[in-house]
Amino acid sequence: NSGKKFDKIYLKGKDDIIADLERFKGQEEIYVNLGVAFKRGYMLHGAPGNGKSSLAYAIAAHFNYDVYVLDLSNMTASNFAKAIKSIPPYSVLVIEDIDAFYEKRKPLGNNKITFSSFINAFSGVAQKSHIISIFTTNKLDNMDSALLRKGRCDKVIKVENPTKEIVEKF
């Protein structure tokens, strides 16, 4: 299982996210009683190539969750909604380089998914429980506050460049 190799990787921020998720898991009954989806979202930001995606895989490996990576570049709003709905519980959903698809609320390039459709997929009744959503960006300043609000991105985490010792070890 390739996920096991990621579980052994130490990345700055991994322990903090795992601790946050462990605390969060203890609150499930509250969410169930309120009828709210029991889910958690993270925005990982930092320099290109510094381990944001590897951190997402390490979190999934730690909890033994499957990883689903959605590439928005070839999706319509309809197949995006279907893709989100098809992700099973106890999974990590990763959307990398979100800054390549939106600047504030403006879709970029050939992006066919409106910002409203995008954010609603992460906060509406369609959102399922037991999903960890992880977005990555190199340009946090380009992200709209509606995406960064609690319930969509519960924590915004800066991923620092790995130390020389970490790089040499792996």
N, C-alpha and C positions, 0 to 999 in steps of 0.2 A: 504494500500500500504506500504510494508516494506521499500521502498525507502525513505519514509518520515521520518522514524526514523534516517536514516543516514544523512538527511539534517540538523537535529538538533544537530548532533555531532560536537563538535569543535575538530579539529585535527590540530596540527601544520602544516602549509603549505597550508591548505585548502583555506584560504582567499587569499593567494598569487596566487594560481592556478586559482581561480575564477576570480580574478582581471585580470590576464593574459588572460584568455579566453574571458572576456568582452572586453578588448582592441582588441584582435584578431578578434572578431566578427565584429568590425567596419572596418576591412580591406577586407571584402569579395569581394567588387567590384573590387579591385585590382587583386585578384586571378582570378575572372571570366574573366576580360579583358585580362589577360595573358594566360588563358586556363589551369590554374594549379588547381589541386585538393585543395579545401579549407578544410584543415584538420590540426590537431595539435597532437603532440606526446610528451609524458612525460616518463622519466625514474625515478621511485621512488626507492631510495636505503636507506638501513639502517638495523639495527639489526632485526633478526627474531622476529615476533610477536609484532612489535611496531605500527602497524596500517596502513601499506602501502596499503593493500587491502581494508581496511575500508575507507581510503581516496579516493580510486578510486570510491567506491560506493557512498560516500558522494558527490563527484563531479557530478556523474550521477544524483543523487537525486536532487541536486540543479538546474540542467538544465532540469529536467524531461526527461532524456534520458534513454533508455533501456541499460542494461549491457549484453555484450556477453563475456564470459570467454572461451578462447581456451586453451585446455590442449594438448600440443604438443606430449605428451608421446605415444599416440596411433595413430598418424596421419602420413600419407604419404605426400609427396610433392603435389600430386594431390588433395587429399581431404583437405589439408591445403589451397590451392589456392581456391578451391570451397567454403570453409568456409568463407574465407576473402571476396570473391565476394558476398556472401549471406547476409552479414551484412548490414542492411538498414541504410540510412542516419539518423542523429540525434541519434547516438548510441555511447556508450563507449565500446571499445574493450579492454579487460584486458588479458594480458599474464603474469601470475604470475611466479615468481622464474625462470626467463629466464636464470639465471646462472646454473640451473640444466640441461639445454639443450645445451648451448654453452659455451665454454671457448675460448675467442678470436674468431677465426673463426672455431674452431674445434667442430663438433657435439659431444655430450656426450651420453653415454649409448646407448640405442636403438633408438635414434633420427634418423628418416629417412628423415628429411628435411635439405637440404644443407643450409649452412649459406647464400650463394648467393640467393637461392630461398626465404629464410626467409626475408632478407632485401629488396629484390626487391618487395615483396608484399606490402611494406610500402612506396615505392617511385615511382613506375611505373605508367603507365597509368591505370592500373587495380584499383589503389586506388581511392576510391570514396570521394566525398566531404561530409562535415558535420559528420566526424568520429573523435572521440577523442581516440587515442591509448595510453594506459597506460601499461608500462612494470614495473615489480617489480623485484628487485634483492637484495640479501644480500651481494653480492660480486661485487661491481662496478668495481674493478680493473680487473676482468675477462672479462669485456665487451669490444668488439672490437670498435675502434673509428668509423668504418663505420656504426655501429648501432646507435652510439651516435651523429652522425652529424645532423645538422639542416635539417628539412624535414622529418626525421624519429623520432628523439627525439629532439624536439625544446627546451626543458628544462630538465635538470637533477637536481633533487631535493632530498636533503638528508632529510629523515623523522626521526626526533628525537624521542626518547622514550617519551611517554606521561608523564606528571607530575602526582604526587600522587593525586593531587586535581581532575584532569581530570578523572583518573581511578576510584576514589571514587564516583565521580558524576554520572558516567555511570555504 
